[in-house]
Every structure is written in structure tokens, then in C-alpha cells.
Amino acid sequence: MSAKTRRWLPSGRGPAWRSPLRGPWLTSLFGAVLLATLPLVIITGLLDYIAYGPRFGQAIPGDVGWLHLPFFDWPTRPSWLFRLTQGLHVLLGLILIPVVLAKLWSVIPKLFQWPPARSLVQLLERLTLLLLVGGILFEIATGVLNIQYDYLFGFSFYTAHYYGAWVFIAGFLAHVALKLPKMVRALRSRSLRSELRTSRTDTEAEPPDPDGLVARAPHKPTMSRRGALGLVFGGSALLGVLSAGQTLGGATRSAAILLPRGRNYGAGPNDFQVNRTANAAGITSAETGADWRLALSGGGAPLRFDRSALQAMPQHTAELPIACVEGWSTTQTWSGVRLRDLAALAGVPEPASALVSSVERAGFNRVTLQSNQVLDPDSLLALRVNGAVLSPDHGFPARIIVPALPGVHCTKWVRSIEFRKP
């Protein structure tokens, strides 16, 4: 390779990368924001996996070997727990997209350095960078597509997202261990307050750095670092405004234009999100009409009740949220029979668990509930919502509603409940 060719390689200080904004300080600032926020995305994601009950084999993926998380009963209180963890996981993941892209832009010269590593430490750094960048881009891409119900990738989102998360976590922890001292030194080298007061005309490149982020012959600035930070964090704020309504609801719902299911779901008390309609689930009126019966079993002879018999039982009303893995959630007022009352009728007043089966023949048509989920005073076989009969899309003739339970496990079109003894 000639010296002339080498001079024009797109290395950190070569002519291909001449923005005067790039440098250790700006890169470290974006890195500090991600260091403070990505652990929350990781923790809420792992908690959400536990909420699906992996010990009952109903979380995806199922058998994850030594990557399995601690097993414990997912709590029912506070009732908005899953709404909080899933909402934070999705919303914060979306808000951080501009920050992640800005961080990648700030270090892109390092991707073209040659040779790739000049020491063992640099080699380890490049390997962790590969895991980190590859992992986070994979998680963002699959996560956004899942939120929009666009499964273009042709494989199980849940399985890939889970294993991809562990790849990212490994890269994240290793990269932080290697780069944290440099990040701290870089952040101390300049004042954030001073940079926010510096205009475009007064913006200058940082001093040359050994990592090659600072251009050797930088162009004149087209914006200040203040402008760059405003662009990035303004983009994050915009994504937050356009997405938060799917979790917060209320007045913010009208601004949530990125919702895949839209902002309106019909008129009346059943006007709230539907993830899977009765038509999509293949539910027919013959299966949920006059001949429908709820079967209870576990303590003796099976019992069967039609809807009129269930309505004649003591009814309980609770205001509870329902939240979905795609990030949306909503709070409605549900009425029906307490699950613990049904367990007592079935002859199992203190069940170890309960197996709920749906009329639906595909999807999550069988769900196991923990003991605490059955016995919670607000856990219901819901017959009405907001004072009205459940619509077919919301699970008529009866559905499960349990505090803090993932929405997909709040089974619709319930056919039977088997209460299991300890």
C-alpha cells in the first residue's frame, strides 16, 4: 500500500472524517447518558421476562439453560407493576434511539482504523465494541418491528430478543469496564455549561487524542455542540411525545401517532386497545353463544356454569390496568366473579396454581396462574367492563383479569379453569 493511498484511508484523523464536533468529550457525554439509562432498559426487560412465568414453561424462549433467571412468584401488587416495567422498557428504548445513533456517529472513525488493533487491550476493546454495537442495533431493530407488528425477520422475536439481550449485556459490561476511566477523564476535560454557551462561530475542535476521534484537519463547524446536543435530545423528546400516549393514555393519547393499532378503537365502554380480535383468533358466535359453559375442576366432580349463573354469583368491581409486550397499556373498570370464589366452588380454596384454557385454538390459549394471582382479591373472571358487557374482541363471554399480569395472559374467551392443589 502506497503512502498516498494510506493518507486517504478513512481513519480517525483522515480527510473522510472532518467534523470539528467529534472528540472524546462529546463521545463520552453520549456514553454517560447511555450508561445511566441502558441498565434500566436491561433490568425492566429481564423483569418482564420473569412476569411471563418461565417456570411454568410459558415464557418465550422456554428452556434457556444457564441463562435462566431466578424463579419467583411475580407479585400482583402494585397492580400497575407490569405496566410500569413494560412501559419503561419500550418507551425508554425508543427515546434512546437518537442517542445511540449519535454515539455511533461520534465514534465511526474508529470503525475504519487500520490496523484494527495495535495491542491486546485494543483487540479486547474492538471485540467488546462488536458485541455492544451489534447487540444494541439488533435489539433496537427487532424491538421497533415488534412494536409495529412487522415481523419481517422470519424468526421468533421473543427468542431472538432474549438471546440478543444477553449478547448486548456482555458487550456492555465489558466495554464499560474498559472505557469508564477514559470516559471520566474526557468528561472532566470540558465544561458542559461552557459548551452550552458556545456559539457555532466559536466552536473549535478538541485537542488531538490518541484514539483518533479528533480530525487532523477539521472543517469549519456547521453547528455548535450545543446545536448537536439539541438535535439529538430534541429527537428523543419528540419520540417520547409521539409514543408515551400508548402507556399513559388520557390527554396524551391523541399525540401517540406512532401507535400501530391507532388511537381510536370504537365507541362506548369497550373503546380501548385490542391486541387480537375475535375474528383474528377464529372465535365464532357458536362457541361463545347460548351453549357456552365455563368448566371448573380440581377438587372433585367438574362443575359447569353458563353466563347467567356466573352473573348471579357475588360480583366484584376493580379498576385495573392491562399492558401488552408491544408497549401499550390501558386502565379500565372490570366487573365479574373473583377467581378465589371460583376456586372455593371447585373445592380448592387454597390452590397452588390454576390452568386457564381458552376457546381459542391457537396462540396463548392455555395459561398457568400462580397461587397469589388466583387469590388476589381483585383477580377476576371478568364479565363486564366499564359497566357494559364485554365485546367479542375483549373476550366475551368471560375473560381473566389479574393485577400486574401481562396482557397476553389475561386470557380471553375462557372455556375452563383447573385449580390445582398444593
C-alpha positions in Angstrom: 0.0 0.0 0.0 1.5 3.3 -1.0 1.9 6.3 1.3 -0.5 8.3 -0.9 -3.2 5.6 -0.5 -2.6 5.4 3.2 -3.1 9.1 3.7 -6.6 8.9 2.2 -7.8 5.9 4.3 -10.9 6.9 6.3 -9.0 6.8 9.6 -10.0 8.9 12.6 -7.8 11.9 11.5 -8.0 11.3 7.8 -9.9 13.6 5.3 -13.0 11.4 5.3 -14.0 12.4 8.9 -13.5 16.1 9.4 -16.3 17.2 11.7 -14.9 19.6 14.4 -17.5 18.3 16.8 -16.1 14.8 17.1 -13.9 14.1 20.1 -13.6 12.3 23.4 -15.8 14.8 25.3 -18.8 14.6 23.0 -18.5 10.8 22.7 -18.2 10.5 26.5 -21.2 12.7 27.1 -23.4 10.4 24.9 -21.8 7.4 26.6 -22.6 8.8 30.0 -26.3 9.2 29.1 -26.4 5.6 27.8 -24.6 4.4 30.9 -27.2 5.9 33.1 -30.2 4.7 31.2 -29.5 1.4 29.5 -29.3 -0.5 32.7 -32.9 0.5 33.3 -33.9 -0.8 29.9 -32.0 -4.1 30.7 -33.5 -4.6 34.1 -37.1 -3.9 33.1 -36.7 -6.2 30.1 -35.5 -9.1 32.3 -38.2 -8.4 34.8 -40.8 -8.6 32.1 -39.5 -12.0 31.1 -40.0 -13.2 34.6 -43.5 -11.8 34.6 -44.5 -14.3 31.9 -43.8 -17.3 34.3 -40.8 -19.1 32.8 -41.0 -21.8 35.5 -44.4 -22.8 34.0 -42.9 -23.0 30.5 -45.0 -20.1 29.2 -42.2 -17.5 28.7 -40.5 -17.4 25.3 -37.9 -18.8 24.9 -38.6 -21.7 27.3 -35.5 -23.7 28.2 -32.6 -21.2 28.2 -30.2 -23.4 30.1 -27.8 -21.5 32.3 -29.2 -18.2 31.1 -32.3 -18.7 33.1 -33.3 -16.0 35.6 -34.2 -16.6 39.2 -37.7 -18.1 39.7 -40.1 -16.4 42.0 -43.8 -15.6 42.1 -44.5 -12.5 40.1 -46.3 -10.1 42.5 -49.8 -8.8 41.9 -49.1 -5.6 43.8 -48.8 -2.8 42.9 -51.4 -3.6 40.2 -49.6 -1.4 37.7 -46.2 -3.2 38.2 -46.1 -4.8 34.7 -47.5 -1.6 33.1 -44.6 0.2 34.6 -41.8 -2.2 33.7 -43.0 -2.9 30.2 -43.9 0.8 29.5 -40.4 1.9 30.7 -38.7 -0.8 28.7 -40.4 0.1 25.4 -40.7 3.9 25.9 -37.1 4.4 27.1 -35.8 2.1 24.4 -37.5 4.3 21.8 -36.3 7.6 23.4 -32.7 6.4 23.4 -32.6 5.7 19.6 -31.3 9.2 18.7 -28.7 9.0 21.5 -27.5 5.6 20.3 -27.2 6.8 16.7 -25.4 9.9 17.8 -22.9 7.9 19.9 -22.3 5.6 16.9 -21.7 8.7 14.7 -19.2 10.1 17.2 -17.1 7.0 17.1 -17.5 6.0 13.4 -13.8 6.9 12.6 -12.7 4.1 14.9 -14.5 1.5 12.7 -12.2 2.3 9.9 -8.9 2.3 11.7 -6.1 0.3 10.3 -4.7 -1.9 11.6 -7.8 -2.7 13.7 -5.8 -3.3 16.9 -2.2 -2.5 17.9 -2.3 -4.2 21.3 -4.2 -6.8 23.3 -6.1 -4.1 25.1 -7.2 -2.6 21.8 -8.2 -6.0 20.5 -10.4 -6.6 23.5 -11.9 -3.2 23.1 -12.8 -3.9 19.5 -14.3 -7.2 20.4 -16.5 -5.7 23.1 -17.4 -2.9 20.7 -18.6 -5.5 18.2 -20.8 -7.2 20.8 -22.1 -3.8 22.0 -22.9 -2.2 18.7 -24.2 -5.4 17.1 -26.2 -6.2 20.1 -27.9 -2.8 20.6 -28.7 -2.4 16.9 -30.2 -5.9 16.8 -32.3 -5.2 19.9 -33.5 -1.8 18.6 -34.4 -3.1 15.1 -36.3 -6.2 16.3 -37.9 -4.2 19.2 -39.2 -1.5 16.9 -40.5 -4.0 14.4 -42.3 -5.9 17.2 -43.9 -2.8 18.4 -45.3 -2.2 14.9 -46.3 -5.9 14.5 -44.0 -6.1 11.4 -42.3 -9.5 11.7 -40.0 -9.1 8.7 -37.2 -11.1 10.2 -38.7 -14.5 9.8 -37.8 -15.8 13.3 -39.2 -15.7 16.8 -38.9 -12.2 18.1 -39.1 -13.3 21.7 -36.3 -15.9 21.4 -34.0 -13.7 19.3 -34.6 -10.7 21.5 -33.8 -12.6 24.7 -30.6 -14.1 23.5 -29.7 -10.8 21.7 -30.1 -9.1 25.0 -27.5 -11.3 26.7 -25.1 -10.6 23.8 -25.6 -6.9 24.3 -25.3 -7.2 28.1 -22.0 -9.0 27.8 -20.6 -6.4 25.4 -22.0 -3.5 27.5 -20.4 -4.7 30.8 -17.0 -5.4 29.2 -17.0 -2.1 27.3 -17.8 -0.1 30.4 -15.1 -1.9 32.3 -12.5 -1.0 29.6 -13.7 2.6 28.8 -15.0 4.0 32.1 -11.7 5.6 33.2 -11.3 7.3 29.7 -14.9 8.5 29.8 -14.5 10.1 33.2 -11.3 11.9 32.1 -12.9 13.1 28.9 -16.0 14.5 30.7 -13.7 16.4 33.1 -11.8 17.9 30.3 -14.6 20.3 29.3 -17.5 22.1 31.0 -21.0 21.2 29.8 -22.2 24.6 30.9 -19.5 26.3 28.8 -20.3 24.2 25.7 -24.0 25.1 26.0 -23.0 28.8 25.9 -20.6 28.4 22.9 -22.0 29.6 19.6 -21.3 27.9 16.2 -18.7 30.5 15.2 -16.8 30.0 18.4 -16.9 26.2 18.3 -13.4 24.6 17.9 -12.2 21.1 17.6 -10.9 19.3 20.7 -7.2 18.7 21.2 -5.8 15.7 19.3 -6.5 12.4 21.1 -4.7 9.1 20.9 -7.9 7.3 19.9 -8.1 9.2 16.6 -11.6 10.7 17.2 -10.5 14.3 16.6 -9.9 15.1 12.9 -6.4 16.2 11.9 -7.7 19.0 9.6 -11.3 19.7 10.7 -13.8 21.6 8.6 -15.4 24.8 9.8 -18.4 23.9 12.1 -21.8 23.9 10.6 -23.4 23.7 14.0 -22.2 24.1 17.6 -22.0 21.3 20.1 -25.0 22.9 21.7 -26.9 22.6 18.5 -25.8 18.9 18.1 -27.0 18.1 21.6 -30.3 20.0 21.0 -30.8 18.0 17.8 -30.2 14.6 19.5 -32.1 15.2 22.7 -34.8 17.1 20.9 -35.3 14.0 18.7 -35.5 11.9 21.8 -38.2 14.2 23.3 -40.2 14.0 20.0 -40.1 10.2 20.1 -41.3 10.4 23.7 -44.2 12.7 22.9 -45.3 10.5 19.9 -45.1 7.3 21.9 -45.9 8.0 25.5 -49.7 8.1 24.9 -49.9 4.4 24.4 -48.8 3.9 28.0 -50.0 7.0 29.8 -53.4 7.4 28.0 -55.6 10.3 28.9 -54.8 13.6 27.2 -51.6 12.1 25.7 -53.4 9.5 23.7 -54.2 12.0 20.9 -50.5 12.7 20.4 -49.5 9.0 20.2 -49.5 8.9 16.4 -46.9 6.0 16.3 -49.4 3.5 17.8 -49.7 0.5 15.4 -53.3 -0.1 16.4 -54.3 3.6 16.0 -55.7 5.9 18.6 -59.4 5.0 18.4 -60.9 1.6 18.9 -64.6 2.2 18.5 -67.3 3.9 20.7 -68.6 3.2 24.2 -67.2 1.4 27.2 -65.3 -1.1 25.1 -63.2 1.6 23.4 -59.7 0.5 24.3 -56.9 -1.4 22.8 -57.4 -4.8 21.3 -54.3 -6.8 20.5 -56.1 -9.8 19.0 -59.6 -9.6 17.7 -62.2 -12.4 17.9 -62.1 -12.6 14.1 -58.3 -13.0 14.0 -58.5 -15.6 16.8 -61.1 -17.6 14.8 -63.7 -17.2 17.6 -67.2 -17.9 16.3 -70.6 -17.0 17.9 -71.4 -20.7 18.1 -68.5 -21.2 20.5 -69.4 -18.2 22.7 -73.2 -18.1 22.4 -76.0 -19.6 24.3 -74.3 -23.0 24.6 -71.2 -21.7 26.2 -70.3 -23.1 29.6 -67.5 -22.4 32.0 -65.9 -25.7 33.3 -64.4 -25.7 36.8 -62.3 -28.6 38.1 -59.7 -29.6 40.6 -61.4 -30.6 43.8 -63.9 -33.2 42.8 -66.6 -33.6 40.2 -66.2 -30.9 37.4 -68.7 -28.0 37.6 -70.2 -26.2 34.6 -71.8 -22.7 34.7 -73.5 -20.7 32.0 -73.1 -16.9 31.9 -76.4 -16.3 33.7 -75.2 -18.5 36.6 -72.0 -16.6 36.8 -73.8 -13.3 36.8 -75.9 -14.5 39.7 -72.8 -15.0 41.8 -71.4 -12.2 44.0 -69.8 -9.7 41.7 -66.7 -7.7 42.4 -65.5 -4.5 40.6 -61.9 -3.3 40.3 -60.1 -0.7 38.3 -57.1 -2.5 36.8 -54.6 -1.9 34.1 -53.9 -4.2 31.2 -50.5 -4.0 29.5 -49.0 -5.7 26.4 -45.5 -6.6 25.4 -45.7 -4.2 22.5 -45.7 -1.3 25.0 -49.4 -0.2 25.1 -51.4 -0.2 28.3 -54.8 0.9 29.5 -56.7 1.1 32.7 -60.4 0.1 32.8 -63.1 -0.8 35.3 -63.8 -4.6 35.3 -66.6 -6.5 37.0 -67.0 -10.2 37.5 -66.5 -13.1 39.8 -63.4 -13.3 42.0 -61.1 -16.2 41.0 -60.7 -17.2 44.6 -64.5 -17.6 44.9 -64.5 -19.9 41.8 -61.6 -21.9 43.4 -63.6 -22.4 46.6 -66.6 -23.6 44.5 -64.3 -26.0 42.7 -63.2 -27.4 46.1 -59.7 -26.0 46.1 -59.8 -22.9 48.3 -56.0 -22.6 48.5 -54.8 -23.6 45.0 -51.1 -23.9 44.2 -51.9 -22.7 40.7 -54.7 -22.6 38.1 -54.7 -23.6 34.5 -56.9 -21.4 32.4 -57.9 -22.6 28.9 -59.5 -20.5 26.1 -61.9 -21.3 23.4 -59.2 -20.1 21.0 -57.3 -22.9 19.4 -54.1 -21.0 18.7 -51.8 -18.5 20.3 -51.7 -18.3 24.1 -54.8 -20.4 24.7 -53.6 -22.0 27.9 -52.1 -20.0 30.8 -51.0 -21.0 34.3 -51.7 -18.6 37.1 -49.7 -18.6 40.3 -51.4 -19.1 43.7 -51.1 -15.4 44.6 -52.6 -14.4 41.3 -55.6 -16.6 41.9 -56.1 -15.5 45.5 -55.7 -11.7 45.0 -59.0 -10.0 45.9 -59.0 -8.2 42.6 -58.3 -11.2 40.3 -61.4 -11.7 38.3 -63.2 -13.8 35.7 -64.5 -10.6 34.2 -68.0 -10.5 32.6 -68.3 -6.7 32.2 -66.1 -3.7 31.5 -66.9 -0.1 32.4 -70.4 -1.2 33.2 -71.1 -2.9 29.8 -71.0 -6.4 28.6 -67.6 -7.5 27.2 -67.4 -7.1 23.4 -66.4 -10.2 21.4 -63.0 -8.6 20.8 -62.4 -8.1 24.5 -63.2 -11.7 25.4 -67.0 -12.2 25.6 -68.4 -14.2 27.3 -65.7 -14.1 30.0 -62.0 -13.2 30.4 -59.3 -13.3 33.0 -58.1 -10.0 34.6 -55.3 -10.2 37.2 -53.4 -7.3 38.7 -49.9 -6.8 37.3 -50.3 -9.7 34.8 -49.1 -9.4 31.2 -52.0 -8.7 28.9 -51.4 -11.8 26.8 -52.0 -13.9 29.9 -55.3 -12.2 30.7 -57.0 -14.9 28.8 -60.0 -14.1 26.6 -62.9 -16.3 25.7 -62.3 -18.5 28.8 -63.5 -22.1 28.4 -62.2 -23.8 31.6 -60.2 -23.3 34.8 -58.5 -26.1 36.5 -57.5 -25.3 40.1 -54.5 -27.4 41.2 -53.9 -28.5 44.7 -50.6 -27.9 46.6 
